[in-house]
């Protein structure tokens, strides 16, 4: 298995980096979309980020247009929407495929964690610990602030 920290990613502003930028942090990786019935989850994701960022927690949003075309905008439009509509301050990656022939290597690794296979829908969530190990996967309909998620976050915060 490739170390998650070695995987290259691109931010919505075009900056190329790797997942190592978040090494030493607990990271929630979540595929997002602007025109989905679950889009209001951005609010909970932002609150989680604000509540736990001082204790080593990050949310990493991954825009994806593979589910009924619910993320049609450019990277700049996606970023602007998330900031303007939901006050998002956590990092967003460039629009990314999470399933299929062109899926991003990050998602190849994430999906290999539990044998559940492909991403079901927008707002599927993975928690990655400080060492880059995937420790949990939560379905799209699990609210980001649900006790099922916050209990895992609190048990794995580095600070």
N, C-alpha and C positions, 0 to 999 in steps of 0.2 A: 504494500500500500504506500502510495505517495504521502508524504507529510502534508497535511492541509496548509501548513505555513509556507510550503514551497510553491503553492499554486498561484500563478499570476492572475490578477484581477485589474479591471479598469473602472475608475470612478466616473460618475456622470459628467464631471468636468473634463474628462479625457486623460486624467492622470493615471499612468500605469504604475502598479505597485504589486505587492504580493500579500497573501493572508498573514504574513509575518508582521505586518503593521499592527495586528491585534494580538500578537503572541503575548502571553502573560495576562490576558484578559479572558473573562467569560464572555462569549459572543453568541448572540442569537442571530442566526441567518434565516431570513424570511423572504420568500418571493412575494412581491407586491404588485398591485395593479390599481390604476386610478378610476376605472369604470366598472367596478365589481360591487356586488352587494356586500362584500366583506371589507370594502375600502375603509369604512369607519374604524377598523382595527388599527389604522395608523395612530389614532388618538391614544389607545392603550399602549402601543409600542413606544410612543414618545414618552408617555408617563413612566413606563418601565425604565427607559433610558435615563430620564431625569432622576428617578428615585434611586437608581443603583450605579450610575456612572462613577460616582466618587468612591465606589467600592470595587472598581475594576470591571464593570459590565458595559458592553457595547451591543447595540442593535446594528445589524448590517442589512439594509434593504436591497433586494435584488429584483428590479423591475423585469417583468416577463409578459410577453404578448401571446403566449401559446394557448391561453384558455379563452376561447370565444372572442379573441381580439380585444380584450379588455384593458390593454396597455398600449394604445396605438401611437402615442406621442413620441417626440424626439427625447433624447436624454435631458436636454435643457428644459423641455416642457414638463417632463415627469418630475424633475427636481423642483421646478417652480411650483407646480401643483401641490406637491407634498409639503413644501414650506408654507405656501400661502393659505392652503385649506386646513392644514393640520399642525402647523408650527414645527414640522420635522426638522431636527437638528442633527440626527444621527446620519452616518454616511450611507449613500446610495451608490450602487454599482451601475455601470452602463447596462442598458437593456440586454438581457441574457436569456438564452434557451436553457430550460431546466430539464427537459426530456428530449429524447429522440436523437437523431443522427448528429445534430449540431449542438448537443447539450454541452454546457461548460464543464470543464474538468472538476470544478468545485462541486457541482451537483452529481457528477459520477461518483465522487468519493462520499458525499453526504448520503446518497441513496443506497450505497453499499453497506451502510451502518447496521440496518436491522432486517434486511431482506424483504422489506415491504415494497420495494420497487419504485416505480415512477411516482412523481409528484402528482397528487390528486387534483389540486386546484390552487388558486391564488391563496396566499397567506398560510402556507405550510411552514412550520417552524422547526429549526434544529438548534440545539444548544451544543456549543463547542467549548471545551474547557481550556484552561490556560496553556496546556501542552499541545493543543490542536487535536485533541481526541473528541470525537462525537459522543455525547453522553445521553442525548434524548432527542426524540422526534415527536412533534405534536401536529395533529391534523389541522386543516384550515379553519374549521369551525370552533376550535378551542380558543376562547378569548385569551389574548395575551396576558391579561391580569388574573386569569383563573388560578385558583390555589394549586391546581395540578402543575402549572408552570412556575409560579412564584416560589413554591416549595423547593423545586429543583434549583432555581436560581439562587435562593438564599443558602442552600446547602453547598453550593459550589463557588460562591464569590471568593475571589482571591484576597480581598482586603476586608 
